Amino acid sequence: MSAVAPPRPPNSGNTFFGLTRLIVEFGVLSSFLFSLVLFVGGTLRTVAVIWEALPDLAGEDTGKTLLIAAVEQTDTLLIATALLIISLGLQSLFVGRVVNVPAWLSIRSFDDLKQKLLGIVVVALAVKFFSVAVKWESGSSLNLLTFGLGVAAVMLAIGLYSFILPRLEHAPQEGDSDADPT
């Protein structure tokens, strides 16, 4: 006759991991909702600006107004895209693979997620500088130059980080068997 196995205690590690997945899912959902709202809001703002500009399309200030609105729209779309990438990245890393995404959006590690976001941040900074420069009234060019140098410094730091980090992670460590003994 076979003996009945005693019940196994619940694995607290699996329970804890399940809870962290649920917590991350809240982050995924909130990032996705912010992204969605920014995409919809940006689209509605675009329609409103164009609608207002139509009656005076040949007007003196209309071109500049449309240019500023287009740059601001680009900034909004970049932020919405970053939030969407965060949402998809967290979903892929913690909850489960996201299927049917383009290869460039495939996220397999935190490094993949960081690189994609840093690329968007650099472009968003450039767009932000362009937006400020377009709105800039003639006056103190020193303030615009200072702002531009600050943006350039951040972009340079991000570029260096993006360039150096992958090389540091793949460099042989002390004690590695693959390291050159000389």
N, C-alpha and C positions, 0 to 999 in steps of 0.2 A: 504494500500500500504506500502511496506517495504522501510525503508530508507537505503540508501547506506552508509556503514560505511566509515568514512574517512580513508585515507591510514595511516598505522602505520609508524612511523619513524624507520629507520634501527637501530637495536640493536648494539650499538658500542662494547659491550662486546663480542658478537659473532664474529664480524669482527676482533677484536683484537686477539681473541683466534685462529681464522682461520689463521691469519698471523703468529702467533707463531708456529703453526703446520707446516706451510710452511718453516719457518726458521729452525726448528728442522729437517725437511726432508732433508735440505742441509747437516746438520751434519750426518744424517743417511747415506746419499749417499757417503759423503766423507770418513767416517769410513769404509764403505763397500768397496769402491774402493781401499783404502790403504790396507785393508785386502786381497783383491783379488790379488793385485800386489805383496804383500809379499808372498802369497802362491805360485803364479806362479813363481816369482823370486827365491824363495827357492827351488822349484822343479827343475828349470833349473840349478841352482847352484849345486844341488846334482848330477844331471846327468853329468855335466861338471867335477866335482871333481872325480866322480867314473870313468869316461871315461879316465881322465888323469892318474889315479892310476892303471888302468888295466895292462898296459905294465910292470909295475914294482911292482906288487902286493906283491911279496916276499921281496921287498927292505927293508932296515933297517929303513928308515924314513917314509915309506908309511903308516904303522899302526898309527903312531902318527899324520900324516897329516890327515888321514881319521877320527881319533878320534876327532881332533880339528874341522874338517868340520862338523862332526855329532853333536857336541855340539853347534856350531854356527847355524846349521840348526834348532836344537831344540829351540834355543833362538828366531830365526826368526819366527818359527811356533807359539810359545807362544805369541809373540807380535801380529801376525796376528789373532790369536784366540781372544785375548783381544779386538782388534779392531772390530772383527765380533760380539762379545758379546755386545760391546758398541752400535754398529749399531742396532742389534736386540732389545736391551734394550730400546734405545731411541724410536725406532719404536713402541714398545709395550706400552710404558708409555705415549707418546704424540700423536701418529698418530692413531694407532689401533692395536689390538691384532695380533700377528703373529701366524698363525695357522700351525699345523703339525710340531711343534718343540718338541724335547724330553722333558720330565718332568724336567730334571735337567737344562734345558735352559729356562724354563718358568720364565719370569720376571714380577712380579706384582707390585713392588714398587722400589723406589730408594735403599732401603736397600738390596733387592734381587740383584740388579745390583752391588752395592758396594761389597757385599760379594763374588760374583762370580769373580769380577775383582781383589779383594784383594788376593784371592786364587791363581790366575794366577800370580800376581805380586810376591808372595812369591816363587813360583816355578821358575819364571824367574830369580829372584835374586840368587837362589841356582844354577841354570844353569850357570848364568854369573860368579859366583865365581868359579865354576868347570872349566869353560872355561879359566879363568885367571890362575887358578892353573895348568892346563895342559900345558899352554903355558909358564909358569914361568921357567926361566932359573935359574940354580943354582947361588946363589948370596945372596942377602940380604933377608933372610927369614922374617925379621922384617916387611918389606913392605907388603909381602903377609899376614902376621898375622894381620897387621893393616887394610888392605883391608877386610879381613875376619871378623874382629871384627865390622867394619862398616856395612857390609852386615848383620851380625847377629843382630846388634842393630836395624836396620830397620825392619828385620823380626820379632824380638821380639815386637817392637812397633806395627806392624800390627797385630800380634797375640793378644796382649792385647786389642787393639782397637776392633778387631773382637769378642773377648770374653766378653768384658765389655759393649759395645754399646747395644746389644740386651737386656741385663739385666737392663740397665738404662731406656730404652724405655718402658719396661713392669713393672717397679717398680711403686707402687702406689704413686701418687703425693699428696701433701698437699691439703686438701680440697676434695679429692675424697670420694665418698660415700662408696666405697669398702674398704677404708683404715681402719685398725684396730684402734679403739679409744684408746687403752691402750698404 
